[in-house]
Amino acid sequence: MLAQLFDPVACAIVGGGTLLATMLRAPARDAVRAVSALRVLVRRRFTADALLEQIAAQSRIAKRHGIVALDRSVIADPDVAAAIAAIVDGAIPREVEALLRYRRQARIERHVAAADVWSGAADAAPAMGMVGTLVGLAGMFANLTDPKAIGGAMAIALLATLYGALLANLILMPICHRLRAAGRAEAFERIRLEAPLVALALRETPRHQLQSVA
């Protein structure tokens, strides 16, 4: 039964056509990010708890040994690392807050772009299924005198539509929705990082500097 539902020509038309349409629609950088984003699907949901603990530890180090001591810290998260580096360089709280918000918005844009690639692929798959159907019908009408050729062409016509619908609704669109959900969750969690980092910048900024920018 399953063997009857497999047709290599229909697979090539739908799969290859969907891939080509997606590559033509999306910039190469977004396409690469979309593939890399698949790692998110197998990871646990992002939480800021570990980063908040790391920020608290950095704050204790700065209080005990001075803000310059943070220059030797190894911080894996790029947003937190950029904020700490800015604080060490003397950034005021307003600048640290703006930096974090900019980086969070840039991260959101990258997540949206990756999800949009998968959404575009989901839109293209049924269309490629219809293309396969038309190819199969054309082949069928061109070989009306050959019953065997008619059967093969009809299989392409029917299975291409099936492949396009299944590919779009069972694979591509679920990936898109899950990436968007993960991106929203991460963006919400990263808001929690702003307050402690701004507080650290406020504590380390000289009072006369704060007064001058007030």
ABEGO torsion letter per residue (X at the ends): XAAAABBAAAAAAAAAAAAAAAAAABBAAAAAAAAAAAAAAABBBBBAAAAAAAAAAAAAAAAAAEAAAAAABBBABAAAAAAAAAAAAGBBAAAAAAAAAAAAAAAAAAAAAAAAAAAAAAAAAAAAAAAAAAAAAAAAAAAAABAAAAAAAAAAAAAAAAAAAAAAAAAAAAAAAAAAAAAAAAAAAAAAAAAAAAAAAAAABBAAAAAAAX
